[in-house]
Amino acid sequence: MKNVALSLLLTCASVVTYAQQTPAAKKDTSKADTAKRWTIHGENTFLINQSSFSNWAAGGVNSVAGNIVLNYDFNYKKDKWSWDNKAIFGYGLSKQADVGTRKNDDRLILNSLLGYQAAPHWLYTFYANFQTQFTKGWQYNGDARTLISDFLAPAYLTLGPGFAYKKSDNFRVNFSPVASRLIIVRNDSLSNAGAFGVDPGQKLHYEFGASLDAYYKFNIMQNISLENILKLYSNYLDKPQNVYTDYTANLFMKVNKFVTVNAGVEMIYDDKTNIPVVDNTGTVTGNKKALQVKQIFGAGLTYKF
């Protein structure tokens, strides 16, 4: 399995190296032209959400939450070649009275799409996606907690050749009918439990199937936009009908140049992910498969460049 993982990583590295070398073939030394080939922009957002109650007849729990989201795009274009890269880093904590501090967001996502234009809006592509989280994740039941995830546990690396329809940077769909997917579980306790589809005691699990990645962002009205991100994966080697699904919708409402109101929801279904069932003593009594849902809402500061 280690040889499979190494081969996949070397393949990805070779393609990226080729993409870096190809634009330099003509040895264009013009700094101005080189600068125009790259489009770099990003958003740094800090959100805060707070609730406070005092002698409130309907009841309520005092809470405060803070989230940081960094969203960067690095896009390259020359002749028929294009190379689109996106990096998303998100982390958030919430604190509730009598509960304590718990995280409400934790993600590290790297996405890369190398393309060669075949026709207007159509590309031959090589796609790579990597995603994991920064810190440990827990399932809480009162004062008891159970470890359910960690850094690189899980981590997903998906890559493969395919083709894409790209209308603009705000609308693109990439399909790879021969995509490799590597599931990584580096935490020993989760690996020994066979979490996230790995064999018990193993830290790597290889899949081969089809991948679809779609992105669509549009303006609902002035200063209000909706971003949609969809990822699908079907494993040819095991139950291809059970499609891994990850859908995210983000609503951005601009108040002024720096102040925004953001709302987001992410829904994941993965039949290889078992959600622990914990009793009131904190003991795991079983597992279940369920739709995972995460929601975030807050107002804050956004700096764009």
C-alpha positions as CSV (number, residue, x, y, z in Angstrom):
1,M,0.0,0.0,0.0
2,K,2.9,2.3,0.7
3,N,4.2,1.7,-2.8
4,V,0.8,2.7,-4.2
5,A,0.7,5.9,-2.2
6,L,4.3,6.7,-3.3
7,S,3.5,6.1,-6.9
8,L,0.4,8.4,-6.7
9,L,2.4,11.2,-5.1
10,L,5.2,10.8,-7.7
11,T,2.7,11.0,-10.5
12,C,1.2,14.1,-9.1
13,A,4.6,15.7,-8.6
14,S,5.6,14.8,-12.2
15,V,2.5,16.5,-13.7
16,V,2.9,19.6,-11.6
17,T,6.6,19.8,-12.5
18,Y,5.7,19.5,-16.2
19,A,3.2,22.2,-15.8
20,Q,5.8,24.5,-14.3
21,Q,8.3,23.8,-17.0
22,T,6.0,24.1,-20.0
23,P,5.4,27.8,-19.8
24,A,9.1,28.4,-19.7
25,A,9.8,26.5,-22.9
26,K,10.0,29.7,-25.0
27,K,12.3,31.3,-22.4
28,D,10.3,34.5,-22.2
29,T,12.3,36.8,-20.0
30,S,9.7,39.6,-19.9
31,K,8.8,40.2,-16.3
32,A,5.7,42.2,-17.3
33,D,4.3,39.3,-19.4
34,T,5.1,36.8,-16.7
35,A,3.2,38.8,-14.2
36,K,0.1,38.9,-16.4
37,R,0.0,35.1,-16.6
38,W,-0.7,34.8,-13.0
39,T,-3.9,35.9,-11.3
40,I,-3.7,35.8,-7.5
41,H,-6.5,36.9,-5.2
42,G,-7.8,35.9,-1.8
43,E,-10.1,36.6,1.1
44,N,-9.2,36.7,4.8
45,T,-12.4,36.6,6.9
46,F,-12.9,36.8,10.7
47,L,-16.5,36.0,11.8
48,I,-18.0,36.4,15.3
49,N,-21.3,35.3,16.6
50,Q,-22.5,36.1,20.1
51,S,-25.7,35.5,22.2
52,S,-26.4,36.7,25.7
53,F,-29.4,36.3,27.9
54,S,-30.4,37.8,31.3
55,N,-33.7,37.0,33.0
56,W,-35.0,36.0,29.6
57,A,-38.4,34.2,30.1
58,A,-38.0,32.0,27.0
59,G,-34.6,30.8,28.2
60,G,-31.3,30.6,26.4
61,V,-27.6,29.8,26.7
62,N,-24.9,32.5,26.6
63,S,-22.5,31.7,23.8
64,V,-19.8,33.3,21.7
65,A,-18.1,31.9,18.6
66,G,-15.2,33.0,16.4
67,N,-14.1,31.7,13.0
68,I,-11.2,32.5,10.7
69,V,-11.4,31.5,7.0
70,L,-8.6,32.0,4.5
71,N,-9.5,31.5,0.9
72,Y,-6.8,31.9,-1.8
73,D,-6.7,31.4,-5.5
74,F,-3.6,31.1,-7.6
75,N,-4.4,30.9,-11.3
76,Y,-2.0,30.7,-14.3
77,K,-2.8,31.1,-17.9
78,K,-0.6,31.0,-21.1
79,D,-1.7,30.1,-24.6
80,K,-3.8,26.8,-24.3
81,W,-2.4,25.9,-20.8
82,S,-4.1,26.9,-17.5
83,W,-3.3,25.9,-14.0
84,D,-5.9,26.8,-11.3
85,N,-5.1,26.4,-7.6
86,K,-7.3,27.0,-4.6
87,A,-6.3,26.8,-0.9
88,I,-8.9,27.0,1.9
89,F,-8.0,27.1,5.6
90,G,-10.7,27.4,8.2
91,Y,-10.8,27.1,12.0
92,G,-13.4,28.2,14.5
93,L,-14.2,27.8,18.2
94,S,-17.4,28.3,20.2
95,K,-17.9,28.7,23.9
96,Q,-21.1,28.1,25.7
97,A,-22.0,28.6,29.3
98,D,-21.8,25.3,31.3
99,V,-20.4,23.5,28.2
100,G,-16.9,25.0,27.6
101,T,-15.0,25.6,24.4
102,R,-15.4,23.4,21.4
103,K,-14.4,23.8,17.8
104,N,-17.1,24.5,15.2
105,D,-14.9,24.5,12.0
106,D,-11.7,22.8,11.1
107,R,-10.6,22.3,7.5
108,L,-7.6,22.4,5.2
109,I,-8.4,22.0,1.5
110,L,-5.9,22.2,-1.4
111,N,-7.3,21.9,-4.9
112,S,-5.3,22.0,-8.2
113,L,-6.5,21.7,-11.8
114,L,-4.1,21.6,-14.7
115,G,-5.8,22.1,-18.1
116,Y,-5.0,22.2,-21.8
117,Q,-7.7,23.8,-24.0
118,A,-9.3,21.3,-26.4
119,A,-12.2,23.6,-27.6
120,P,-13.8,26.8,-26.4
121,H,-14.6,26.3,-22.7
122,W,-13.4,22.6,-22.8
123,L,-10.2,21.3,-21.3
124,Y,-8.2,18.2,-21.0
125,T,-7.3,18.1,-17.3
126,F,-5.3,16.6,-14.5
127,Y,-7.0,17.1,-11.2
128,A,-5.7,16.8,-7.6
129,N,-7.5,17.5,-4.3
130,F,-6.2,17.1,-0.8
131,Q,-8.2,17.7,2.4
132,T,-7.9,17.1,6.1
133,Q,-8.2,19.0,9.4
134,F,-5.8,20.7,11.8
135,T,-6.7,19.4,15.3
136,K,-8.5,16.5,17.0
137,G,-12.2,16.1,16.8
138,W,-14.4,14.8,19.6
139,Q,-17.9,13.6,20.1
140,Y,-19.3,14.9,23.4
141,N,-21.9,13.5,25.7
142,G,-22.0,15.6,28.9
143,D,-18.6,15.7,30.4
144,A,-17.4,12.6,28.5
145,R,-15.9,12.8,25.1
146,T,-14.8,10.3,22.4
147,L,-12.1,10.9,19.8
148,I,-13.5,10.7,16.3
149,S,-10.9,12.4,14.1
150,D,-7.5,14.0,14.1
151,F,-4.9,15.7,11.8
152,L,-4.4,13.4,8.8
153,A,-7.1,11.2,10.3
154,P,-8.8,11.3,8.0
155,A,-7.0,12.9,5.0
156,Y,-8.2,12.4,1.4
157,L,-6.0,12.6,-1.7
158,T,-7.9,12.4,-5.0
159,L,-6.2,12.7,-8.4
160,G,-6.6,11.7,-12.0
161,P,-6.9,12.8,-15.6
162,G,-10.1,13.9,-17.1
163,F,-11.9,16.7,-18.9
164,A,-13.6,19.9,-17.8
165,Y,-16.1,22.5,-18.8
166,K,-14.9,26.0,-17.7
167,K,-17.1,28.9,-18.5
168,S,-15.3,31.3,-16.2
169,D,-13.4,31.2,-12.8
170,N,-16.9,31.2,-11.2
171,F,-18.3,28.3,-13.1
172,R,-16.5,25.0,-13.9
173,V,-17.1,21.3,-13.8
174,N,-14.3,18.7,-13.9
175,F,-15.0,15.0,-14.5
176,S,-12.3,12.2,-14.1
177,P,-13.5,8.7,-15.1
178,V,-10.2,7.2,-13.8
179,A,-9.5,8.8,-10.5
180,S,-7.4,7.4,-7.7
181,R,-8.3,8.1,-4.1
182,L,-6.1,7.6,-1.1
183,I,-7.7,7.6,2.4
184,I,-5.1,8.3,5.2
185,V,-5.7,7.6,8.9
186,R,-2.5,8.4,10.8
187,N,-4.0,8.3,14.3
188,D,-3.2,4.9,15.9
189,S,-6.5,4.5,17.8
190,L,-8.6,5.4,14.9
191,S,-6.5,3.2,12.5
192,N,-6.8,0.2,14.9
193,A,-10.6,0.7,14.9
194,G,-10.8,0.7,11.1
195,A,-12.2,4.2,11.0
196,F,-13.0,5.9,7.7
197,G,-12.8,2.7,5.6
198,V,-9.2,1.6,6.3
199,D,-8.6,-2.0,7.3
200,P,-8.1,-2.3,11.1
201,G,-4.5,-1.6,12.0
202,Q,-3.8,-0.1,8.5
203,K,-3.3,3.7,7.9
204,L,-3.8,3.8,4.1
205,H,-6.7,2.7,1.9
206,Y,-6.6,2.9,-1.9
207,E,-9.7,3.4,-4.1
208,F,-10.1,3.6,-7.9
209,G,-13.1,5.2,-9.4
210,A,-14.7,8.3,-10.9
211,S,-14.6,11.8,-9.5
212,L,-16.7,14.9,-10.3
213,D,-15.8,18.3,-8.9
214,A,-18.1,21.4,-9.6
215,Y,-17.9,25.0,-8.6
216,Y,-20.5,27.7,-9.2
217,K,-20.7,31.2,-7.7
218,F,-23.2,33.9,-8.8
219,N,-24.8,37.1,-7.5
220,I,-28.3,36.8,-6.2
221,M,-28.5,40.6,-6.1
222,Q,-26.2,43.5,-5.5
223,N,-23.7,42.7,-2.7
224,I,-25.2,39.2,-2.1
225,S,-23.6,36.1,-3.7
226,L,-24.0,32.4,-3.4
227,E,-21.1,29.9,-3.7
228,N,-21.7,26.2,-4.5
229,I,-19.1,23.5,-4.2
230,L,-19.9,19.9,-5.0
231,K,-17.6,16.8,-4.8
232,L,-18.6,13.3,-5.8
233,Y,-16.6,10.1,-5.9
234,S,-17.6,6.5,-6.8
235,N,-15.3,3.7,-6.0
236,Y,-15.3,1.1,-8.8
237,L,-13.6,-1.5,-6.5
238,D,-16.3,-1.6,-3.7
239,K,-20.0,-0.6,-3.9
240,P,-19.8,2.0,-6.7
241,Q,-23.4,2.8,-6.1
242,N,-22.6,4.3,-2.8
243,V,-21.3,7.7,-4.0
244,Y,-19.3,9.8,-1.6
245,T,-21.0,13.3,-1.6
246,D,-19.7,16.6,-0.2
247,Y,-21.8,19.7,-0.9
248,T,-21.1,23.2,0.5
249,A,-23.1,26.4,0.1
250,N,-21.8,29.7,1.2
251,L,-23.8,32.9,1.3
252,F,-21.9,36.2,1.3
253,M,-23.6,39.4,2.1
254,K,-21.4,42.6,1.8
255,V,-22.2,45.5,4.1
256,N,-19.3,47.6,3.0
257,K,-15.7,47.2,1.8
258,F,-14.6,45.4,5.0
259,V,-17.7,44.2,6.8
260,T,-19.6,41.1,5.6
261,V,-22.3,38.7,6.9
262,N,-21.6,35.1,6.0
263,A,-23.7,31.9,6.3
264,G,-22.6,28.5,5.2
265,V,-23.8,24.9,5.3
266,E,-21.8,21.7,4.4
267,M,-23.4,18.3,4.0
268,I,-21.3,15.1,3.7
269,Y,-22.5,11.5,3.1
270,D,-19.8,8.8,3.2
271,D,-20.8,5.2,3.8
272,K,-17.3,4.5,5.0
273,T,-17.6,6.9,7.9
274,N,-19.3,5.5,11.0
275,I,-20.6,8.0,13.6
276,P,-20.0,6.6,17.2
277,V,-23.1,6.1,19.3
278,V,-22.3,7.1,22.9
279,D,-24.4,6.4,26.0
280,N,-24.8,8.8,28.9
281,T,-21.6,7.4,30.6
282,G,-19.5,8.2,27.6
283,T,-19.2,4.6,26.5
284,V,-19.3,3.9,22.8
285,T,-22.2,1.4,22.3
286,G,-22.1,1.2,18.5
287,N,-21.8,3.1,15.2
288,K,-24.2,4.5,12.7
289,K,-24.1,5.9,9.2
290,A,-25.7,9.3,8.9
291,L,-25.7,12.5,6.9
292,Q,-23.1,14.9,8.3
293,V,-24.3,18.5,8.5
294,K,-22.3,21.6,9.5
295,Q,-23.7,25.2,9.7
296,I,-21.9,28.4,10.3
297,F,-23.3,31.9,10.5
298,G,-21.7,35.2,11.6
299,A,-20.8,38.8,10.9
300,G,-17.2,39.9,10.6
301,L,-14.4,41.5,8.8
302,T,-13.2,40.5,5.3
303,Y,-10.0,41.7,3.6
304,K,-9.7,40.9,-0.1
305,F,-6.8,41.3,-2.4
